[in-house]
Amino acid sequence: MSSKRSPPFRTRQQVERYFSSETIECLLCSRRFRRLGHHLASQHDMNADDYRRRFGLPWSRGLTSAASRKASGWNPERKEKARKVAQQSRFFERAHPTPHREPAPFLKTQPIQNLGSHAAGFDEAFEEKVLTLFHEELTDAAIARVLNVERSTVAKRTMRWRSPKSKRKRKVTTGVAERRD
């Protein structure tokens, strides 16, 4: 096995670029192939899962180039038909469970980067700012504008601090109901 090692892919765009050409490059020996699985087994004594783990590729992606995937004949109609056949045959109920695999490193960090102001994991300082503005009797929308976040992010926090709405009290009369004539 070669000692050359590329850093793992850091973004979805890098992964898409890697798979989008006519051929994909073996990151171990720099040769190019339409399908990488057989080459890895025969030349590097490595399976596809080990390769994906080593270079940070997603588990759900086959090690084939875009041209090879296009030529394979899998189109949306064929995929739908295969899915229905698998469901009818109860294939997935009878198949052995796949062991849990760690997601590719870029898949762990990318959603957090993409959330921006929608992220729920704000720190305690943020909570204190929201609480201070809440006690100044600002609306959720006004607090969101001040802190430059979405209103729903603020509403999730202020909901805890609002007093519960009192339920309407029903008048209960004792005795016999009066008849109007």
HUPE-V195553 format. One record per residue. N is the residue number from 1. SS is DSSP state (helix for helix, strand for strand, loop for the rest). OMEGA is omega in whole degrees, -180 to 180 (* if undefined). NEAR is the number of other ideal C-beta (glycine too) atoms within 12 Angstrom. Layout:
n=N ss=SS omega=OMEGA near=NEAR
n=N ss=SS omega=OMEGA near=NEAR
This chain:
n=1 ss=loop omega=-180 near=16
n=2 ss=loop omega=180 near=16
n=3 ss=loop omega=179 near=7
n=4 ss=loop omega=-180 near=16
n=5 ss=loop omega=177 near=15
n=6 ss=loop omega=175 near=21
n=7 ss=loop omega=179 near=14
n=8 ss=loop omega=177 near=26
n=9 ss=loop omega=-175 near=27
n=10 ss=loop omega=-179 near=22
n=11 ss=loop omega=177 near=23
n=12 ss=helix omega=180 near=26
n=13 ss=helix omega=178 near=13
n=14 ss=helix omega=179 near=22
n=15 ss=helix omega=179 near=27
n=16 ss=helix omega=178 near=17
n=17 ss=helix omega=-180 near=16
n=18 ss=helix omega=-176 near=33
n=19 ss=helix omega=-169 near=31
n=20 ss=loop omega=-176 near=20
n=21 ss=loop omega=179 near=19
n=22 ss=loop omega=179 near=17
n=23 ss=loop omega=174 near=23
n=24 ss=strand omega=-176 near=34
n=25 ss=strand omega=171 near=24
n=26 ss=loop omega=-177 near=33
n=27 ss=loop omega=177 near=30
n=28 ss=loop omega=-176 near=24
n=29 ss=loop omega=177 near=22
n=30 ss=loop omega=174 near=16
n=31 ss=loop omega=-176 near=19
n=32 ss=strand omega=-177 near=19
n=33 ss=strand omega=173 near=27
n=34 ss=loop omega=176 near=26
n=35 ss=strand omega=-170 near=24
n=36 ss=loop omega=-172 near=35
n=37 ss=helix omega=-178 near=25
n=38 ss=helix omega=179 near=18
n=39 ss=helix omega=-179 near=28
n=40 ss=helix omega=-179 near=29
n=41 ss=helix omega=-174 near=18
n=42 ss=helix omega=-175 near=15
n=43 ss=helix omega=-174 near=19
n=44 ss=loop omega=180 near=24
n=45 ss=loop omega=-176 near=13
n=46 ss=loop omega=176 near=26
n=47 ss=loop omega=-175 near=18
n=48 ss=helix omega=180 near=27
n=49 ss=helix omega=178 near=24
n=50 ss=helix omega=179 near=20
n=51 ss=helix omega=180 near=34
n=52 ss=helix omega=180 near=32
n=53 ss=helix omega=-176 near=19
n=54 ss=helix omega=-175 near=26
n=55 ss=helix omega=174 near=33
n=56 ss=loop omega=178 near=30
n=57 ss=loop omega=-180 near=37
n=58 ss=loop omega=-178 near=31
n=59 ss=loop omega=-174 near=22
n=60 ss=loop omega=-176 near=16
n=61 ss=loop omega=176 near=29
n=62 ss=loop omega=-179 near=23
n=63 ss=loop omega=179 near=35
n=64 ss=strand omega=179 near=28
n=65 ss=loop omega=179 near=27
n=66 ss=helix omega=180 near=21
n=67 ss=helix omega=180 near=18
n=68 ss=helix omega=179 near=25
n=69 ss=helix omega=-180 near=23
n=70 ss=helix omega=-178 near=16
n=71 ss=helix omega=-176 near=14
n=72 ss=loop omega=179 near=16
n=73 ss=loop omega=178 near=12
n=74 ss=loop omega=177 near=17
n=75 ss=loop omega=-177 near=13
n=76 ss=helix omega=-180 near=10
n=77 ss=helix omega=-179 near=11
n=78 ss=helix omega=178 near=13
n=79 ss=helix omega=180 near=15
n=80 ss=helix omega=179 near=13
n=81 ss=helix omega=179 near=14
n=82 ss=helix omega=179 near=17
n=83 ss=helix omega=180 near=16
n=84 ss=helix omega=179 near=13
n=85 ss=helix omega=-180 near=14
n=86 ss=helix omega=179 near=16
n=87 ss=helix omega=-179 near=13
n=88 ss=helix omega=-179 near=12
n=89 ss=loop omega=-178 near=13
n=90 ss=loop omega=-179 near=10
n=91 ss=helix omega=-174 near=14
n=92 ss=helix omega=176 near=14
n=93 ss=helix omega=-177 near=11
n=94 ss=helix omega=-178 near=9
n=95 ss=loop omega=179 near=10
n=96 ss=loop omega=-179 near=8
n=97 ss=loop omega=178 near=9
n=98 ss=loop omega=178 near=10
n=99 ss=loop omega=-180 near=8
n=100 ss=loop omega=179 near=7
n=101 ss=loop omega=176 near=17
n=102 ss=loop omega=176 near=16
n=103 ss=loop omega=178 near=21
n=104 ss=loop omega=-176 near=28
n=105 ss=helix omega=-179 near=23
n=106 ss=helix omega=179 near=27
n=107 ss=helix omega=178 near=26
n=108 ss=helix omega=-174 near=17
n=109 ss=helix omega=-173 near=18
n=110 ss=helix omega=180 near=21
n=111 ss=helix omega=180 near=17
n=112 ss=helix omega=179 near=14
n=113 ss=helix omega=-177 near=15
n=114 ss=helix omega=-177 near=14
n=115 ss=helix omega=180 near=16
n=116 ss=helix omega=-177 near=15
n=117 ss=helix omega=178 near=19
n=118 ss=helix omega=-175 near=19
n=119 ss=loop omega=-180 near=18
n=120 ss=loop omega=-174 near=20
n=121 ss=loop omega=177 near=15
n=122 ss=loop omega=-177 near=22
n=123 ss=loop omega=-177 near=11
n=124 ss=helix omega=179 near=11
n=125 ss=helix omega=178 near=11
n=126 ss=helix omega=179 near=25
n=127 ss=helix omega=-179 near=23
n=128 ss=helix omega=178 near=15
n=129 ss=helix omega=179 near=25
n=130 ss=helix omega=-179 near=32
n=131 ss=helix omega=179 near=20
n=132 ss=helix omega=180 near=19
n=133 ss=helix omega=178 near=26
n=134 ss=helix omega=179 near=26
n=135 ss=helix omega=174 near=14
n=136 ss=loop omega=177 near=14
n=137 ss=loop omega=173 near=13
n=138 ss=loop omega=176 near=21
n=139 ss=loop omega=178 near=17
n=140 ss=helix omega=-180 near=26
n=141 ss=helix omega=180 near=18
n=142 ss=helix omega=178 near=18
n=143 ss=helix omega=179 near=32
n=144 ss=helix omega=179 near=27
n=145 ss=helix omega=-179 near=17
n=146 ss=helix omega=-176 near=20
n=147 ss=helix omega=179 near=28
n=148 ss=loop omega=176 near=14
n=149 ss=loop omega=178 near=28
n=150 ss=loop omega=180 near=22
n=151 ss=helix omega=-179 near=24
n=152 ss=helix omega=178 near=18
n=153 ss=helix omega=179 near=29
n=154 ss=helix omega=-177 near=35
n=155 ss=helix omega=179 near=21
n=156 ss=helix omega=-179 near=24
n=157 ss=helix omega=-176 near=29
n=158 ss=helix omega=179 near=30
n=159 ss=helix omega=-179 near=17
n=160 ss=helix omega=-173 near=14
n=161 ss=helix omega=180 near=20
n=162 ss=loop omega=176 near=16
n=163 ss=loop omega=-180 near=8
n=164 ss=loop omega=180 near=8
n=165 ss=loop omega=-179 near=7
n=166 ss=loop omega=180 near=6
n=167 ss=loop omega=179 near=6
n=168 ss=loop omega=178 near=6
n=169 ss=loop omega=179 near=6
n=170 ss=loop omega=176 near=6
n=171 ss=loop omega=178 near=6
n=172 ss=loop omega=179 near=7
n=173 ss=loop omega=178 near=8
n=174 ss=loop omega=178 near=6
n=175 ss=loop omega=-175 near=6
n=176 ss=loop omega=179 near=6
n=177 ss=loop omega=-180 near=8
n=178 ss=loop omega=177 near=7
n=179 ss=loop omega=175 near=5
n=180 ss=loop omega=179 near=4
n=181 ss=loop omega=* near=3
